[in-house]
Structure formats: C-alpha cells, structure tokens
C-alpha cells in the first residue's frame, strides 16, 4: 500500500457523492446549451488539501467528454481539463499551459472545432477559436490545482483566455485551489465568480467510498478515525483491520503533513495544541497557547505577527471565519487532533487543560459572556478526563467543584442558561466523551435555572 501524498488515481466507478456540485455545473452547462447567459460562469472550488477537488474536476471532464448536453439541445460541450500541478513542472510553463489548454479536450472524435483549437499558436487565438464555435459548442474549461500557478502565469492566463471566455457568458470555467488562490485580478472575471467550498464526507458517504473502492474495511470505523477526509479514509481503508492505534496514527501522518505543509516546523506543535479549541480562536488565544508551547521563543512577538499567522492559516484553509474570530475547519481539526491523541496523549491532555484554563480566565474577565465560555470549560474538562482514562465514578466531585458555582442566576441570565442547555444537550463531541449519567445530571442542573 502506498502512502504517497498524491490522490488515488481517478476511477469513474469509484466516484462518490458531490451531487450538489455536479448539479451546480450541470445547471450552468444547461443554460449555455440552451443559448442563455450563464449565471456566474466561473466556479472556484476550494477546500483544505486532499478533500477531493481533483476527483471532482476529473469526474466533470469524464461526464462532459462523453455526454452531449444535459438538456434537450443540438449543442454539445468541449470539456478541456488542465492539470496545473503538472504544467508548472515544465521548463517553459506558459508554453506548457497553452498546450494543455488547447490539447486537454475530452471527447471521442476529432472534428473541425478541435482541429482549430490544436492549431492555435497563442492564448488569444485559442480564445477566439472557442468563442467562434459558440453557442453550438459550449466550452467547459477545468483548471485543476490552479493554485499551483504563480501569480504572473495565472494573470497571463486570466487576461488572454479566461477573461475573454467569461465576457461571453456562454463558457464555463471551473478552477480548483485554495480560497485565495488562484487570485482573480480582472474586473470581468471577479464579478462572475461563484466561490464554492468542498466539505468532507459524512459517515454514509465514507462507507460508500470504501464500498465502491472494493475494500473490506468497516466504513463507520474508518469514518470515526478519518472524520470523512476522503484521502485519509482511502489510506485507512486499504490497511488490514482491525487497526491498532499506532498504525492508524502512521496512516494519518501524510494527511496531517499535507494539511500543515505551509506551517513552519517550529510552529507545528503550537498549531496542534491550538487545534483542541473548537471556537473563539483569535490573537489572545493564539498568544496564550504558543506562549505555553515555547515561551522563550514568543517574547516580543507583536499582535501584528499573530494576526498575520492567523490569516496565513485561513489562507491555507485550516481556519474559517475571521477577521476577529476564527475556528478550525472541522475536518482539519479532527485529523490533527486524532493524530495528537494517538501519538502524544500527554500533550493532548495538556492542551485540553490549557484550553480549560483559558476559558476559566475569560469567564472571570467577561462575566456577561460566561454562558458561552462555560460550555467550553465543560467540554475541555471532560476531554481531559476521558483521555486520561479516569474512571467515570471519579468525575463527579471535581466536575461539580469546577462548574457548580457558575450554575446560578447570579452568573447566568435566563437567555444564557437556555443557550447553555441547548448547547450541552446537542453537543455531539461532549456526548461522546462525557459519562451519560453526569451529562443527564448537568442538563437537570441547568434546567432548574429556567424554571
């Protein structure tokens, strides 16, 4: 079994879900084939690494390379697939990009349109050829790993090919990358872009992914470890089951490496520790965690430094939200935390205790918001105890000593208590790690404040 960081080779029979994304492109292609102006003809798919962008674009190329049109029409589609990650390895990137754009069409037969595309000597000529054949032939240009192109090369492509196609409102351009890359500069392209994030798979979709790949691993168990990250699920499902913790951690290592590839080595442990926080990530929490990871290295760092660091994590799609408050993208947090729990349980517990300390301090400093912070105190205390393997019977006294005084009308308004009740009742992570009897007792204590 290979653990290379590249995705598994695309196979149409193994493609899973993405129905919403396929419907989105089908509707746009249908508009163009019907002779209508396409609403938002540029679609920019973005996600954390290895969520499945390449598979989605490969599937679109497969579908529209073998189908005439998704609506009753005499028109057909020219599907052009460009692997930008491969293009950038060429000695002359722009020449390779031109070749890919005019020779990456998907289809079973040659015709005059495709011959004219192949004869184009530059991007303006290629754009003119594509526009000439509209609307009888609808261009579908698929730019996989578009963020691999440097800014100058993408700007060249945008100016001479993407902008002319976008202006027609009859061509569809689909790009895959991070949320901020490729960076669209031109007015006519920027005002036509539909940004679309790709999510991880749910439990049923992960089970389907495993089944379609012909693997015998238990899909629900794979999901419990991978949290629906398709690449992680594939690596795990190819292993021999049942899977020991050490082997699971080793299989998740290349996935985590991809997620954190742009985080400097000296800061990766700090990011791993920070991943225990479910919400409320901002400069104060980042400073708090990094100061405990390596205090001697953090002295003198300004708020501007921490802000740049947060924004970098957001650009890499590790964080969502902003500009004042962030959260980890769920699948990123789940994979990073899973490896931390499996490989360094003592750091995992230390991180939860640090988060507990952080939220306790915030409750005292901002009593008007203590209801929001109290739920996180409960969660981090439970996570710390569960990871330490404490017997459930030993939780009670220390747990109530930690939070009991806060569960009073003096500290929680009715609205805060109601929000805390709903949060604690519906918190899936808390339900998985907290003893059921203690969780039920907690809800009863909160309900008393609502009477």
N, C-alpha and C positions, 0 to 999 in steps of 0.2 A: 504493500500500500504506500502510495506517495503522499508526503506532506508538503509538497511544494506549495508556494503561496498563490500560484495561479489557479483560476477556477477550473472545475472539471470541464472537459470538452462538451459543448452543447449537443444535445440529442433531442430532437423534437418530441419523441415519445416520452421523455422524462420531464418535460416542462410542466410546471405546477402553478396553478392559480394565476395571479396578476390580471384577473378578469377586468377590474376597474381600469387598469392602464391599457389593456387591449381594447376595451370599449372606447376609451378616450381617443385613441389613434384611429380606430375604425370609423368613429363619427366624423373625424376630420377628413379622412380619405373619402368617406362617402359624400361629404359636402363638395369636395373638389371634383369627384367623379360626376356629381350632379350639376356641375357648372356653377356652383355657388362660391361666394367668397368664404374662405376658411376662417373661422373664429380662432384667434391665437394660433397661427400656423407653426410657431416654433414651440416645441415642448422640451423642457430642460428637466430630465430626471436626475435626482441627486439622492445620495444616501451615504452612510458610512461604508468603508471598504467591504467588498465581497457580499453585499446584500443581494446581488443578482442583476445588476444593470446590464452586464454583457449578455446574460442569458435572455433578458427581455428584448434587447435590440436584435439579438440573433434570431429570436422567435419571430419578431416582426419581419425581418428580412426573409425568413423561411415562408411565412404566410403570404406576404405580398410578392414574393418571387414566383409563387405558384398559383395565385388567385388573380383573376382579372379585376374584380371590383366588388366591394362589399354591398353595393346597392345595384338594382337593375340599371344598366348603363352600357353603352357601347365603348366607354372609355376603359383604359387599363392603367396599370401602375408601373413605374420604373422604380424599383427598390434598389438603392445604392448603399452598400454597407462599407464604412471606412473604419478600420482599426487604427486609431490614432496612436495607441501604445506601440504598435508595430512600425508605424510611419516614422516616429521620432528616432528610431534606431538607424535610419538610413543616413548615408553620408550627406546627401542633399535632401533635406526634409521637405522643402517646397516642391521639388520635382516628384518626390515620392507621394506627396499629398495630392498633387494633380493626377498622377497615375491612379491612385486609389479612388479618387472622386469620379474619374471617367471610366474606370475599368472594374469597379466593385459592384456593378449592377447584378441583380439576381434575376434569373429567368432561364427558360429552357431553350429559347430560339433567338437567333440573331435577326435583326430587322434594320431598316434604314435609320431608324432613330438611334439604336445602339451603335451602329457603324459611325454615325456622325459624332456621337459622344467620344468614341475612341480616337477620332481624328482631331479633336480639339487640341490646339497647341498651348493654350493657356486658360486660366480660370475664366476671364471674360468671355472667351469663345465657348467654353463649356456652359456657362450660364445662358448665353444666347441660344445655344442649341437646345437646352432644356426648355427655355421659355418658348421657343419656336414651335415645339411639339405639343404645347398646352393648347386647349384643355383635353385633347384626345389622349394624351399620355400624362399622367399625374406623377411628378417626381416625389419620391419619399427618400430623403437623404438621412441616413442613420450614422451619427458620429459617436462611435463607442470610445470611451476613455478620452473624451475631448479635453479633459483637464491635463492630459499628458503633453499637449502642445504648449510651447512657450507663448508668452503674450504677443510677441511680434508675429509669429506664424499664424496664430489664431486671428489676429487683427487682419492679416493679409487675406486669409480665407473668408472672413466675415465681409470685408469690403468688396471682394471681387466675385464671390459666389453666393454667400448666404444672404447678404443684403438684397441683391437683385432678385433672388428667388422669393424672399419674404415680401417684397413690394408687390408681387403679382397676386398675393393672397390665394394662389392656386397650387402652391407647392407646400409640402410638409417637411419640416426639418426637426429631427429628434436628436438631441445631444444628451450624453450621459457624463456625469462628472460629480464634483462636489458642489455645494450650494453656491459658492462664489467663483467657481471655475468650471468651464471657461468664462471669462469675463466679457460680457457683451458691451461693446462701446457705441455702436451706431444707433442713432435715434430710431430708424425704421425697424431695426431688429428688436431693440429693447422694448418698444411699445407693443410688440406682437408675441412676447414670451409668456408661456404658461409654465410656471415652476411647479414641479410635482415631486414630493419626497416619496421614496420607496420604503415601505416598512418591512420588518422581519415577518416570518411566517408564524401563524398561530399553531396550536397543538395539532389540529386536524390537518392543516397544510403540511406540517412537518412529517406527520405519519404518511401522508400521500407521497411526499417527496421520497421517503425511504422505500415505500412500496413500489413506486414507479422505477426506481433505480434497481429493483430486483434484489434488494438487500434484506436480510432476515432480522436485523436489529429491531427491538421493540420501539416503535415510533414515539410513544408517550415518554419513554425513558430517555430517548435521545433529546426530545424537546426539553425535558427537565434540566438537562445539562447545557444544551446549546441556546436555550431561550429563543429558538426559532431562527437563529442566524443560519442561512442556508449553507454556507461554506462549512461552518462548524458542524452542522448536522451531517453533512456528507462525510466528513472525516471521522466523526464518531460512529456513524452507521456502518462504515467499512471495516471497523475493528471487530475483534472477537468479543462476544458478550457472554456472560455479564462482565461489565467493565469495572476494573478497580480504579480507585481514586487517582492513584499515581499515573495510570495510563490515560485516564480522562484529562488530567492536567497537561500531560505531554501532547495530547492531540489538540488541545485548545491553544497551545503555545504559539503556533504560526498565525492563528486567528488574532490573538491578542497583539502579536508583533505587527500585524497589518494595521490594526486599529490605532496603535500607538506609534506608528512608524515616523511621524513628524514631531514626536515629543522627544526632547533631548534625553540621553541616557541618565543624566544626573537628576532629572525631574520625574522620571517614570514612576519611581516608588511613591513620590508625592501624589501623583495622579491616581495611582492605585489606591492609596489610602483615602483620597478625596472621593473616590467612587462609592464609598459607603453612604454618602449624603444623597438623599433622594430628591431634595429640592433646596431652595434658598442658597444656591451657590453664587457668591459674589466676592468682592475683594476681601471682605472681612473673614469669610470662611476659608478662602484660599490662603490668606496670610496665616490664619490660625493653624491650618493643617501643615503647611510647608514649614512653619516655624518649629513644629514638633518633629518633623521628619529630619531636618538638618538645620537647627537654629543658627549655627555658626555661619552657614552659607547664605542666610536670608537677611542678615543685618544690612541695613542701608537700602534695601530694595524699596522703591517708591510705589505709590498707588498706580502710577502710570505703567510701571513694569507689570504689576499684577493684572491690570486691565488688558494690556497687550497679550498677556499669556492666556487670559480667558477668551479673548477674541480669536486667538490662534486655535484654541481648542474648538471654538464654534466653527471656524472655517474648515477644520478637519472633520466636522460633523460629529464630534464627540459630545458637544454640548448643544442644547437647543434653548431658545428663549433669548433673553437679553433686551436692552443693553444693561439693565441694572440687576437682573436676576436670571440665573441660568439653572438648567437641570441637565443631567446626563441623558443622552439619547438612551432609551430603555435597553435596547439590545447591547449597546456598548457597555453600559454599566453592568449588565448581567454577566457578560463574558469576562470582563475584568475582575469583577467580584468573585465569580466562580473560581477563577484561577488563583486569586489571592486566598480564598478559603481552603482550596485543596493543597496549595504549595506552602503557604506561610500562615497557618492558622493563628499563630500568636500575633502576627501583625494585623490580621483580620479582626481579632478581638480588640487589639489596641486601638484600631481605627474606629470601631464602634464606640469604645469608651471615650475616645477623644470627641466624637460627634455628640455623645451624651453630655459631656462637659460643656461643649459649645452651646447646645440648646438650653441647658440649665442656666448658663450665664445670660442668654438672650431673654429668657423668661423673667429674670430678675430686672434686667435693664429695660425691657419693653413689656411691662405687665399688661398693657392694652392688647397685646398680641399673643398672650401666653397660651391661649387655646390652640393656636396653630403649632406652636413650638412644643406643646405638651405631647401631642400625638407623636412627634419625632423622638422625644425623650422616651416614651413608652416603647417605640419600635427599636431604638438602639439599645436600650436596656435588655429587651427580650432577645435581640440578635446576639448580644454579647454572652448572655447566659446560655442560650441554645448552643452556640459554637463551643462553649467551654464544657458542654455535656453535663451541666448541673442537673441533679435530679429535680423533677418537677415539684416535688414536695418541699424543696428548699427555696423556691422562688418567692413565696407569699410575703413573709415578714419584710424582707429587704425591698421588695417591689412596692408594697404599700407605704413603707417608710420613705421611699423615693418620691412618690407622686401623691400620697394621701392628702397632704396639706393643701395641695393646689386644687383639689376637687371640692371647692366650696364656693358659695355665692359671692364671697369677698374677692375671689380671684377670677371667676368666670361669670360673665353675663349669660342670660338665657340663650342668646344667639350663639355665643361662643361654645356653651355647653352642648347645644344642639348640633353645631358643626363638628364638635369633638365626638359626639355619639355616632353620628353618621360616618365620620372618618374611621373611627375604630371598628365599627360594625362591618364596613365594606373594604377594609384594608386587606387585600389578599396576602401580601407579604407577612403582615402581622398574624393573620390566621394560620399560616403555615408553621410559624415558629413558636407561637405562644400556647401554653397549655390550655386546652378548651375550657376547663373549669375556671381558670384565672381570667380568661377572656370574657366569659359569661359574667363573672363577678364584677369585672371592670365596667361592662355595659350597664349592669344594675346600679352601680355607684353613680355613674353619670346620669342615668335616668332620674335618680332622686332629685337632681338639680333642676329637672324640667317640670317637676310637679308644683 
